[in-house]
Amino acid sequence: MKRILLIGGPGSGKSTLARRMGDILDIPVVHLDMLRWNGDGTMVEDSVMRDRMMDAMSGDSWIIDGNHTSTLEMRIEACDTVIFLDVPAEVRILGLEERRGKPRPDLPWEETEGDGYREFLEYARNFDETKRPVFMGILGAVTDKDVIVLKSRDEMDSFLKGLGGD
């Protein structure tokens, strides 16, 4: 496990798990949102995103967290392990609510009630119906990578302990 891709619904714990894994495994962590967004909440151009992604994947080892389907195929090709956080919607929504208004190292701005947050919350609520089937289909076709599905915070904690974490 040297090139790890972490995907899952909004609020599932991707960034937190990535940071904890990075500490345990001593592997650099790349947060896709930091590559995709400017500090003012605007997206960078697709070409800039791809250049940043290629640069991030040039190292021997990395953990990349984030979904962004526009670069998912290239990240899956480059990784050796895919971890899908398949936690229930109510857990994800609680995660989103708990982090709102707090500075985060994985996002170049603080999420607040404004700035499209309600739309984002709706996207998160509908993830299981709209995006989860897409991700499950993609993961079902992956045969040459380790695919790990974690379905709860307890499973994430057990996984981290298996890696040598507290």
N, CA, C and O of each residue as an XYZ file, in Angstrom:
664
protein
N       0.848     -1.164      0.000
C       0.000      0.000      0.000
C       0.901      1.237      0.000
O       1.379      1.684      1.043
N       1.118      1.775     -1.209
C       1.958      2.965     -1.330
C       1.274      4.100     -2.081
O       1.613      5.269     -1.897
N       0.317      3.753     -2.921
C      -0.427      4.746     -3.699
C      -1.903      4.475     -3.449
O      -2.495      3.560     -4.022
N      -2.467      5.283     -2.592
C      -3.792      4.987     -2.046
C      -4.790      6.054     -2.472
O      -4.520      7.251     -2.374
N      -5.927      5.610     -2.939
C      -7.022      6.487     -3.323
C      -8.155      6.289     -2.330
O      -8.602      5.163     -2.111
N      -8.619      7.373     -1.730
C      -9.721      7.352     -0.765
C     -10.919      8.068     -1.364
O     -10.840      9.253     -1.687
N     -12.034      7.350     -1.514
C     -13.255      7.937     -2.056
C     -14.424      7.620     -1.132
O     -14.327      6.735     -0.281
N     -15.527      8.343     -1.300
C     -16.719      8.127     -0.491
C     -17.561      9.381     -0.476
O     -17.143     10.433     -0.959
N     -18.734      9.264      0.075
C     -19.659     10.382      0.109
C     -19.154     11.547      0.939
O     -18.285     11.379      1.794
N     -19.702     12.735      0.683
C     -19.330     13.905      1.475
C     -19.604     13.666      2.958
O     -20.680     13.200      3.333
N     -18.619     13.991      3.793
C     -18.772     13.812      5.230
C     -18.465     12.409      5.718
O     -18.631     12.117      6.903
N     -18.016     11.528      4.818
C     -17.761     10.142      5.213
C     -16.492      9.986      6.035
O     -16.326      8.976      6.719
N     -15.593     10.961      5.984
C     -14.363     10.882      6.757
C     -13.115     10.669      5.910
O     -12.071     10.270      6.427
N     -13.219     10.931      4.619
C     -12.084     10.710      3.713
C     -10.834     11.466      4.160
O      -9.760     10.879      4.291
N     -10.979     12.750      4.388
C      -9.814     13.577      4.714
C      -9.217     13.210      6.065
O      -7.996     13.176      6.221
N     -10.064     12.940      7.027
C      -9.577     12.547      8.354
C      -8.836     11.219      8.270
O      -7.745     11.079      8.823
N      -9.423     10.246      7.582
C      -8.766      8.948      7.436
C      -7.460      9.105      6.662
O      -6.457      8.481      7.009
N      -7.463      9.929      5.622
C      -6.241     10.146      4.839
C      -5.127     10.699      5.722
O      -3.996     10.215      5.675
N      -5.444     11.709      6.525
C      -4.425     12.297      7.398
C      -3.901     11.273      8.398
O      -2.695     11.180      8.626
N      -4.803     10.513      8.989
C      -4.374      9.511      9.983
C      -3.527      8.424      9.330
O      -2.528      7.986      9.901
N      -3.923      7.988      8.134
C      -3.129      6.988      7.408
C      -1.768      7.560      7.031
O      -0.750      6.877      7.141
N      -1.753      8.811      6.588
C      -0.498      9.446      6.220
C       0.474      9.486      7.385
O       1.670      9.245      7.214
N      -0.041      9.790      8.573
C       0.807      9.809      9.770
C       1.342      8.419     10.090
O       2.527      8.261     10.382
N       0.483      7.424     10.037
C       0.884      6.052     10.375
C       1.876      5.497      9.364
O       2.892      4.914      9.742
N       1.585      5.677      8.083
C       2.401      5.088      7.019
C       3.538      5.991      6.552
O       4.376      5.574      5.752
N       3.569      7.221      7.044
C       4.551      8.219      6.620
C       4.509      8.406      5.094
O       5.522      8.327      4.399
N       3.287      8.656      4.616
C       3.037      8.862      3.188
C       2.393     10.241      3.033
O       1.519     10.603      3.821
N       2.816     11.017      2.024
C       2.203     12.331      1.819
C       0.719     12.223      1.457
O       0.299     11.308      0.749
N      -0.054     13.174      1.959
C      -1.495     13.210      1.713
C      -1.807     14.386      0.794
O      -1.321     15.500      0.987
N      -2.630     14.105     -0.207
C      -3.083     15.121     -1.153
C      -4.602     15.189     -1.050
O      -5.283     14.179     -1.225
N      -5.131     16.370     -0.768
C      -6.575     16.566     -0.705
C      -7.023     17.157     -2.039
O      -6.611     18.257     -2.407
N      -7.865     16.425     -2.758
C      -8.310     16.880     -4.075
C      -8.948     18.258     -4.042
O      -8.776     19.044     -4.974
N      -9.678     18.555     -2.986
C     -10.323     19.867     -2.917
C      -9.301     21.000     -2.935
O      -9.598     22.094     -3.415
N      -8.111     20.751     -2.420
C      -7.068     21.777     -2.441
C      -6.524     21.972     -3.855
O      -6.021     23.045     -4.187
N      -6.625     20.942     -4.680
C      -6.172     21.042     -6.064
C      -7.257     21.623     -6.977
O      -6.953     22.269     -7.979
N      -8.515     21.388     -6.622
C      -9.639     21.735     -7.487
C     -10.194     23.134     -7.258
O     -10.758     23.738     -8.171
N     -10.035     23.651     -6.039
C     -10.704     24.900     -5.683
C      -9.720     25.993     -5.318
O      -8.632     25.726     -4.808
N     -10.116     27.223     -5.586
C      -9.406     28.408     -5.104
C      -9.944     28.772     -3.725
O     -11.004     28.296     -3.319
N      -9.215     29.607     -3.018
C      -9.621     30.024     -1.683
C     -10.952     30.753     -1.635
O     -11.595     30.799     -0.587
N     -11.376     31.327     -2.768
C     -12.651     32.038     -2.798
C     -13.827     31.142     -3.179
O     -14.940     31.626     -3.382
N     -13.577     29.828     -3.275
C     -14.656     28.896     -3.576
C     -14.902     28.686     -5.058
O     -15.844     27.985     -5.428
N     -14.084     29.274     -5.913
C     -14.221     29.049     -7.354
C     -13.325     27.898     -7.783
O     -12.261     27.666     -7.209
N     -13.781     27.181     -8.807
C     -13.014     26.049     -9.326
C     -11.889     26.530    -10.234
O     -12.017     27.536    -10.932
N     -10.791     25.791    -10.208
C      -9.735     26.053    -11.180
C     -10.129     25.401    -12.502
O     -11.006     24.537    -12.529
N      -9.505     25.798    -13.571
C      -9.777     25.214    -14.883
C      -9.402     23.730    -14.872
O      -8.522     23.310    -14.121
N     -10.079     22.945    -15.710
C      -9.814     21.505    -15.783
C      -8.342     21.221    -16.086
O      -7.758     20.299    -15.517
N      -7.746     22.002    -16.971
C      -6.339     21.771    -17.327
C      -5.430     21.992    -16.122
O      -4.454     21.265    -15.939
N      -5.744     22.990    -15.301
C      -4.959     23.246    -14.092
C      -5.125     22.084    -13.121
O      -4.155     21.625    -12.518
N      -6.355     21.615    -12.973
C      -6.622     20.472    -12.092
C      -5.828     19.251    -12.546
O      -5.200     18.580    -11.727
N      -5.852     18.964    -13.823
C      -5.118     17.797    -14.341
C      -3.615     17.945    -14.125
O      -2.946     16.983    -13.749
N      -3.084     19.131    -14.359
C      -1.650     19.362    -14.129
C      -1.296     19.163    -12.661
O      -0.291     18.531    -12.335
N      -2.117     19.700    -11.793
C      -1.876     19.529    -10.360
C      -1.971     18.057     -9.965
O      -1.187     17.572     -9.149
N      -2.938     17.355    -10.551
C      -3.114     15.930    -10.255
C      -1.905     15.124    -10.725
O      -1.404     14.266     -9.997
N      -1.445     15.396    -11.921
C      -0.286     14.669    -12.449
C       0.938     14.916    -11.570
O       1.708     13.993    -11.303
N       1.118     16.141    -11.128
C       2.223     16.467    -10.242
C       2.101     15.707     -8.917
O       3.082     15.156     -8.417
N       0.898     15.684     -8.360
C       0.664     14.980     -7.090
C       0.932     13.483     -7.217
O       1.401     12.856     -6.267
N       0.641     12.912     -8.371
C       0.804     11.465     -8.558
C       2.206     11.086     -9.040
O       2.474      9.910     -9.283
N       3.092     12.056     -9.180
C       4.428     11.752     -9.689
C       5.327     11.102     -8.638
O       6.351     10.513     -8.985
N       4.965     11.198     -7.378
C       5.778     10.611     -6.317
C       5.614      9.103     -6.225
O       4.693      8.525     -6.801
N       6.525      8.478     -5.492
C       6.486      7.023     -5.311
C       5.339      6.581     -4.428
O       4.834      5.468     -4.570
N       4.926      7.450     -3.516
C       3.837      7.091     -2.617
C       2.989      8.321     -2.340
O       3.485      9.447     -2.302
N       1.692      8.077     -2.145
C       0.757      9.150     -1.844
C      -0.574      8.572     -1.393
O      -0.909      7.417     -1.654
N      -1.308      9.420     -0.710
C      -2.701      9.147     -0.372
C      -3.482     10.328     -0.939
O      -3.225     11.476     -0.576
N      -4.423     10.053     -1.816
C      -5.242     11.109     -2.398
C      -6.675     10.886     -1.951
O      -7.248      9.820     -2.177
N      -7.256     11.908     -1.309
C      -8.649     11.789     -0.900
C      -9.512     12.728     -1.724
O      -9.153     13.879     -1.972
N     -10.649     12.212     -2.139
C     -11.606     13.013     -2.892
C     -12.224     12.230     -4.032
O     -11.656     11.248     -4.512
N     -13.380     12.671     -4.453
C     -14.130     11.946     -5.479
C     -13.876     12.460     -6.888
O     -13.487     11.681     -7.759
N     -14.080     13.727     -7.132
C     -13.930     14.369     -8.439
C     -13.813     13.365     -9.596
O     -12.717     12.930     -9.950
N     -14.936     13.020    -10.157
C     -14.972     11.986    -11.194
C     -14.173     12.350    -12.441
O     -13.796     11.460    -13.203
N     -13.906     13.629    -12.665
C     -13.156     14.005    -13.865
C     -11.736     13.447    -13.863
O     -11.138     13.293    -14.928
N     -11.186     13.143    -12.692
C      -9.834     12.573    -12.621
C      -9.818     11.180    -11.994
O      -8.748     10.629    -11.733
N     -10.991     10.614    -11.752
C     -11.066      9.327    -11.059
C     -10.372      8.212    -11.834
O      -9.638      7.417    -11.249
N     -10.595      8.148    -13.125
C     -10.001      7.075    -13.925
C      -8.470      7.120    -13.860
O      -7.830      6.086    -13.673
N      -7.884      8.305    -14.012
C      -6.422      8.402    -13.978
C      -5.875      8.062    -12.595
O      -4.790      7.493    -12.475
N      -6.631      8.413    -11.545
C      -6.174      8.086    -10.192
C      -6.270      6.588     -9.925
O      -5.391      6.013     -9.283
N      -7.322      5.959    -10.410
C      -7.448      4.513    -10.228
C      -6.330      3.788    -10.978
O      -5.760      2.827    -10.462
N      -6.020      4.236    -12.169
C      -4.931      3.621    -12.931
C      -3.605      3.724    -12.191
O      -2.799      2.794    -12.231
N      -3.372      4.840    -11.519
C      -2.083      5.091    -10.872
C      -1.959      4.485     -9.477
O      -0.844      4.296     -8.993
N      -3.071      4.177     -8.825
C      -3.009      3.711     -7.438
C      -2.774      2.204     -7.367
O      -2.878      1.493     -8.366
N      -2.454      1.735     -6.154
C      -2.407      0.297     -5.911
C      -3.538     -0.140     -4.973
O      -3.845     -1.328     -4.879
N      -4.149      0.816     -4.287
C      -5.221      0.526     -3.334
C      -6.306      1.588     -3.432
O      -6.019      2.784     -3.483
N      -7.560      1.132     -3.458
C      -8.708      2.034     -3.417
C      -9.476      1.735     -2.140
O      -9.820      0.585     -1.868
N      -9.743      2.772     -1.361
C     -10.555      2.626     -0.156
C     -11.825      3.433     -0.370
O     -11.781      4.639     -0.614
N     -12.960      2.744     -0.272
C     -14.260      3.397     -0.427
C     -14.935      3.449      0.933
O     -15.188      2.414      1.550
N     -15.227      4.662      1.398
C     -15.930      4.838      2.670
C     -17.419      4.851      2.374
O     -17.962      5.840      1.881
N     -18.060      3.756      2.678
C     -19.468      3.521      2.351
C     -20.325      3.606      3.608
O     -21.055      2.675      3.948
N     -20.219      4.740      4.287
C     -20.933      4.912      5.553
C     -22.347      5.435      5.289
O     -22.588      6.069      4.262
N     -23.282      5.176      6.204
C     -24.666      5.611      6.025
C     -24.804      7.130      5.911
O     -23.986      7.884      6.439
N     -25.839      7.553      5.222
C     -26.081      8.980      4.984
C     -26.179      9.767      6.279
O     -25.649     10.875      6.354
N     -26.836      9.236      7.298
C     -26.988      9.999      8.534
C     -25.640     10.252      9.201
O     -25.456     11.286      9.843
N     -24.697      9.326      9.060
C     -23.351      9.520      9.605
C     -22.623     10.600      8.815
O     -21.936     11.441      9.394
N     -22.772     10.579      7.499
C     -22.136     11.589      6.645
C     -22.682     12.982      6.935
O     -21.915     13.938      7.056
N     -24.002     13.101      7.048
C     -24.616     14.411      7.302
C     -24.149     14.950      8.654
O     -23.846     16.137      8.776
N     -24.091     14.099      9.652
C     -23.586     14.520     10.966
C     -22.144     15.004     10.838
O     -21.773     16.010     11.442
N     -21.328     14.293     10.054
C     -19.946     14.709      9.826
C     -19.864     16.077      9.188
O     -19.025     16.897      9.563
N     -20.734     16.327      8.223
C     -20.759     17.642      7.568
C     -21.158     18.742      8.536
O     -20.562     19.819      8.551
N     -22.169     18.463      9.342
C     -22.635     19.463     10.298
C     -21.574     19.766     11.355
O     -21.416     20.913     11.772
N     -20.851     18.735     11.783
C     -19.831     18.924     12.814
C     -18.651     19.747     12.312
O     -18.014     20.448     13.098
N     -18.350     19.677     11.034
C     -17.182     20.391     10.517
C     -17.506     21.793      9.997
O     -16.594     22.578      9.737
N     -18.777     22.111      9.844
C     -19.178     23.397      9.288
C     -18.660     24.546     10.137
O     -18.776     24.533     11.362
N     -18.083     25.543      9.465
C     -17.578     26.731     10.143
C     -16.215     26.565     10.777
O     -15.721     27.483     11.432
N     -15.594     25.399     10.593
C     -14.277     25.150     11.179
C     -13.222     25.136     10.071
O     -13.459     24.611      8.984
N     -12.063     25.713     10.358
C     -10.988     25.642      9.363
C     -10.535     24.188      9.185
O     -10.468     23.419     10.144
N     -10.231     23.838      7.942
C      -9.825     22.457      7.643
C      -8.607     22.476      6.719
O      -8.515     23.321      5.829
N      -7.683     21.553      6.928
C      -6.492     21.523      6.067
C      -6.778     20.955      4.673
O      -5.917     21.006      3.794
N      -7.967     20.423      4.473
C      -8.287     19.785      3.198
C      -9.195     20.635      2.318
O      -9.624     20.178      1.258
N      -9.496     21.858      2.736
C     -10.391     22.722      1.972
C      -9.883     24.157      2.088
O      -9.565     24.610      3.188
N      -9.802     24.878      0.970
C      -9.219     26.218      1.033
C     -10.165     27.305      1.549
O      -9.845     28.490      1.445
N     -11.304     26.934      2.094
C     -12.207     27.900      2.715
C     -12.991     27.173      3.803
O     -12.957     25.946      3.893
N     -13.689     27.938      4.622
C     -14.523     27.339      5.666
C     -15.947     27.209      5.147
O     -16.506     28.157      4.597
N     -16.522     26.038      5.323
C     -17.910     25.831      4.922
C     -18.823     26.550      5.905
O     -18.682     26.418      7.121
N     -19.749     27.303      5.361
C     -20.716     28.012      6.188
C     -22.106     27.767      5.625
O     -22.271     27.043      4.643
N     -23.082     28.362      6.241
C     -24.465     28.199      5.781
C     -24.648     28.756      4.372
O     -25.501     28.278      3.624
N     -23.862     29.755      4.008
C     -23.947     30.352      2.671
C     -23.080     29.608      1.680
O     -22.707     28.456      1.904
N     -22.764     30.266      0.594
C     -21.830     29.757     -0.415
C     -22.199     28.376     -0.951
O     -21.319     27.541     -1.160
N     -23.476     28.130     -1.173
C     -23.896     26.863     -1.764
C     -23.929     25.693     -0.802
O     -24.037     24.543     -1.228
N     -23.838     25.969      0.491
C     -23.800     24.870      1.467
C     -25.079     24.040      1.434
O     -25.020     22.814      1.529
N     -26.220     24.684      1.304
C     -27.488     23.931      1.280
C     -27.538     22.978      0.088
O     -28.000     21.844      0.216
N     -27.066     23.432     -1.061
C     -27.020     22.565     -2.241
C     -26.058     21.407     -2.019
O     -26.326     20.276     -2.426
N     -24.931     21.701     -1.369
C     -23.950     20.664     -1.065
C     -24.542     19.631     -0.112
O     -24.329     18.430     -0.275
N     -25.289     20.110      0.887
C     -25.944     19.216      1.837
C     -26.957     18.328      1.120
O     -27.069     17.141      1.428
N     -27.683     18.886      0.184
C     -28.641     18.102     -0.602
C     -27.918     17.044     -1.445
O     -28.374     15.905     -1.543
N     -26.807     17.422     -2.042
C     -25.981     16.471     -2.799
C     -25.550     15.324     -1.882
O     -25.607     14.157     -2.268
N     -25.120     15.667     -0.667
C     -24.690     14.643      0.284
C     -25.848     13.717      0.662
O     -25.667     12.505      0.774
N     -27.032     14.292      0.859
C     -28.200     13.474      1.211
C     -28.572     12.510      0.084
O     -29.032     11.397      0.341
N     -28.373     12.936     -1.154
C     -28.756     12.123     -2.311
C     -27.635     11.239     -2.840
O     -27.829     10.523     -3.822
N     -26.475     11.277     -2.213
C     -25.301     10.552     -2.697
C     -25.587      9.059     -2.908
O     -25.184      8.488     -3.922
N     -26.275      8.436     -1.964
C     -26.529      6.989     -2.068
C     -27.341      6.636     -3.308
O     -27.147      5.575     -3.903
N     -28.250      7.524     -3.696
C     -29.085      7.250     -4.872
C     -28.421      7.693     -6.174
O     -28.605      7.055     -7.210
N     -27.651      8.781     -6.129
C     -27.125      9.346     -7.366
C     -25.692      8.940     -7.693
O     -25.394      8.617     -8.843
N     -24.811      8.950     -6.716
C     -23.383      8.719     -6.981
C     -22.871      7.357     -6.513
O     -21.994      6.777     -7.152
N     -23.405      6.846     -5.415
C     -22.910      5.569     -4.896
C     -22.980      4.469     -5.944
O     -22.012      3.722     -6.085
N     -24.088      4.329     -6.696
C     -24.121      3.275     -7.718
C     -23.018      3.436     -8.772
O     -22.485      2.447     -9.275
N     -22.683      4.680     -9.099
C     -21.606      4.926    -10.070
C     -20.275      4.420     -9.513
O     -19.536      3.707    -10.193
N     -19.982      4.798     -8.267
C     -18.733      4.365     -7.652
C     -18.693      2.850     -7.479
O     -17.654      2.234     -7.717
N     -19.793      2.246     -7.072
C     -19.818      0.791     -6.907
C     -19.592      0.092     -8.250
O     -18.912     -0.932     -8.312
N     -20.158      0.641     -9.315
C     -19.937      0.076    -10.642
C     -18.478      0.170    -11.062
O     -17.916     -0.785    -11.600
N     -17.875      1.312    -10.818
C     -16.456      1.496    -11.151
C     -15.600      0.538    -10.336
O     -14.708     -0.115    -10.877
N     -15.867      0.451     -9.044
C     -15.072     -0.432     -8.179
C     -15.276     -1.895     -8.533
O     -14.355     -2.701     -8.402
N     -16.479     -2.244     -8.981
C     -16.748     -3.627     -9.389
C     -15.925     -4.055    -10.590
O     -15.685     -5.246    -10.789
N     -15.493     -3.091    -11.389
C     -14.696     -3.391    -12.580
C     -13.193     -3.382    -12.297
O     -12.397     -3.754    -13.159
N     -12.805     -2.960    -11.100
C     -11.381     -2.902    -10.753
C     -10.930     -4.287    -10.312
O     -11.404     -4.809     -9.303
N     -10.016     -4.880    -11.070
C      -9.561     -6.236    -10.755
C      -8.079     -6.310    -10.408
O      -7.618     -7.324     -9.884
N      -7.339     -5.261    -10.689
C      -5.891     -5.314    -10.495
C      -5.411     -4.428     -9.343
O      -4.221     -4.130     -9.243
N      -6.323     -4.014     -8.487
C      -5.998     -3.176     -7.325
C      -6.635     -3.795     -6.088
O      -7.606     -4.547     -6.184
N      -6.082     -3.473     -4.940
C      -6.751     -3.837     -3.695
C      -7.892     -2.845     -3.495
O      -7.681     -1.633     -3.528
N      -9.090     -3.358     -3.289
C     -10.258     -2.521     -3.034
C     -10.760     -2.843     -1.630
O     -11.078     -3.990     -1.316
N     -10.825     -1.823     -0.804
C     -11.261     -1.971      0.584
C     -12.499     -1.103      0.780
O     -12.490      0.084      0.451
N     -13.553     -1.692      1.311
C     -14.779     -0.944      1.597
C     -14.961     -0.916      3.109
O     -15.031     -1.958      3.760
N     -15.036      0.291      3.653
C     -15.244      0.472      5.087
C     -16.614      1.099      5.288
O     -16.926      2.122      4.679
N     -17.438      0.487      6.145
C     -18.833      0.871      6.265
C     -19.197      1.611      7.549
O     -20.365      1.937      7.759
N     -18.222      1.879      8.406
C     -18.528      2.578      9.656
C     -17.264      3.216     10.215
O     -16.153      2.900      9.791
N     -17.452      4.114     11.169
C     -16.313      4.723     11.851
C     -15.528      3.650     12.613
O     -14.299      3.703     12.674
N     -16.242      2.672     13.194
C     -15.560      1.583     13.897
C     -14.679      0.777     12.946
O     -13.563      0.406     13.308
N     -15.166      0.502     11.737
C     -14.348     -0.221     10.752
C     -13.119      0.600     10.366
O     -12.043      0.043     10.152
N     -13.274      1.917     10.278
C     -12.125      2.777      9.971
C     -11.099      2.707     11.091
O      -9.899      2.607     10.835
N     -11.571      2.758     12.339
C     -10.656      2.678     13.481
C      -9.933      1.339     13.508
O      -8.728      1.295     13.758
N     -10.644      0.255     13.257
C     -10.019     -1.073     13.215
C      -8.992     -1.161     12.099
O      -7.915     -1.731     12.277
N      -9.328     -0.596     10.954
C      -8.413     -0.574      9.816
C      -7.119      0.158     10.200
O      -6.021     -0.326      9.925
N      -7.259      1.325     10.838
C      -6.089      2.091     11.258
C      -5.247      1.321     12.271
O      -4.017      1.349     12.213
N      -5.908      0.641     13.189
C      -5.165     -0.175     14.178
C      -4.384     -1.276     13.469
O      -3.263     -1.597     13.864
N      -4.974     -1.855     12.424
C      -4.283     -2.868     11.638
C      -3.050     -2.334     10.920
O      -2.126     -3.084     10.605
N      -3.048     -1.037     10.669
C      -1.880     -0.400     10.035
C      -0.811     -0.010     11.059
O       0.291      0.399     10.695
N      -1.151     -0.143     12.342
C      -0.200      0.220     13.384
C      -0.563      1.506     14.112
O       0.254      2.052     14.854
N      -1.773      1.991     13.906
C      -2.210      3.215     14.572
C      -2.794      2.942     15.945
O      -3.041      1.795     16.319
N      -3.010      4.013     16.684
C      -3.590      3.883     18.032
C      -5.067      3.618     17.961
O      -5.720      3.480     18.995
